[in-house]
Amino acid sequence: MTALSMADQSQTRPVYRNIHVTQIVSYRLPPAGIVSIGHRISGVLMFLLLPFVVWLFDVSVTSEVSYGRFTSAFSAGLWIFPAWIVKLVTLGLIWAYLHHFCAGLRHLWMDATHAVTKEFGKVSALVTLGVSLLLTVALGFKLFV
């Protein structure tokens, strides 16, 4: 055996394996993974709340009376739902849109500039999370106050 092949055998290679279901809670996901999962969740949330968005738009632009009904949904509630639930669902929709938009811009920037380094992925993910959460808090403050 040559010295080169012996050196190759002495170095251990990292072993990658899938995590078990019981390890999901303790697994530390990188920021880019959080943004990626959030991007998917926000897309599904926007899709599922599409009938609510269509209703909001229809009621808000049909007439002055329907606009009054629209604004009363946020102050008095809607059907069996109190106003805070309507506002909370709207806040979830606001977060979904803003996160999906910011994460989409991040992906477009990475595709356009070929910036696919580990460091840029981490920094851009943290910026995406920060901007989308900051905008959500600002609009949520406007919604609830």
CORFEN-V681722 format. One record per backbone hydrogen bond with DSSP energy under -0.5 kcal/mol. NH is the residue of the N-H (numbers start at 1). CO is the residue of the C=O. If there is no record, write none. Layout:
nh=NH co=CO
nh=NH co=CO
This chain:
nh=6 co=2
nh=7 co=3
nh=8 co=4
nh=9 co=5
nh=10 co=6
nh=11 co=7
nh=16 co=14
nh=23 co=20
nh=24 co=21
nh=27 co=23
nh=29 co=27
nh=33 co=30
nh=34 co=30
nh=35 co=31
nh=36 co=32
nh=37 co=33
nh=38 co=34
nh=39 co=35
nh=40 co=36
nh=41 co=37
nh=42 co=38
nh=43 co=39
nh=44 co=40
nh=45 co=41
nh=46 co=42
nh=47 co=43
nh=48 co=44
nh=49 co=45
nh=50 co=47
nh=53 co=49
nh=54 co=50
nh=55 co=51
nh=56 co=52
nh=57 co=53
nh=58 co=54
nh=59 co=55
nh=60 co=56
nh=61 co=57
nh=62 co=58
nh=63 co=59
nh=67 co=63
nh=68 co=64
nh=69 co=65
nh=70 co=66
nh=71 co=67
nh=72 co=68
nh=73 co=69
nh=74 co=70
nh=74 co=71
nh=75 co=71
nh=76 co=72
nh=77 co=72
nh=78 co=81
nh=81 co=78
nh=85 co=82
nh=86 co=82
nh=87 co=83
nh=88 co=84
nh=89 co=85
nh=90 co=86
nh=91 co=87
nh=92 co=88
nh=93 co=89
nh=94 co=90
nh=95 co=91
nh=96 co=92
nh=97 co=93
nh=98 co=94
nh=99 co=95
nh=100 co=96
nh=101 co=97
nh=102 co=98
nh=103 co=99
nh=104 co=100
nh=105 co=101
nh=106 co=102
nh=107 co=103
nh=108 co=104
nh=109 co=105
nh=110 co=106
nh=111 co=107
nh=112 co=108
nh=113 co=109
nh=114 co=110
nh=115 co=110
nh=116 co=114
nh=121 co=117
nh=122 co=118
nh=123 co=119
nh=124 co=120
nh=125 co=121
nh=126 co=122
nh=127 co=123
nh=128 co=124
nh=129 co=125
nh=130 co=126
nh=131 co=127
nh=132 co=128
nh=133 co=129
nh=134 co=130
nh=135 co=131
nh=136 co=132
nh=137 co=133
nh=138 co=134
nh=139 co=135
nh=140 co=136
nh=141 co=137
nh=142 co=138
nh=143 co=139
nh=144 co=140
nh=145 co=141
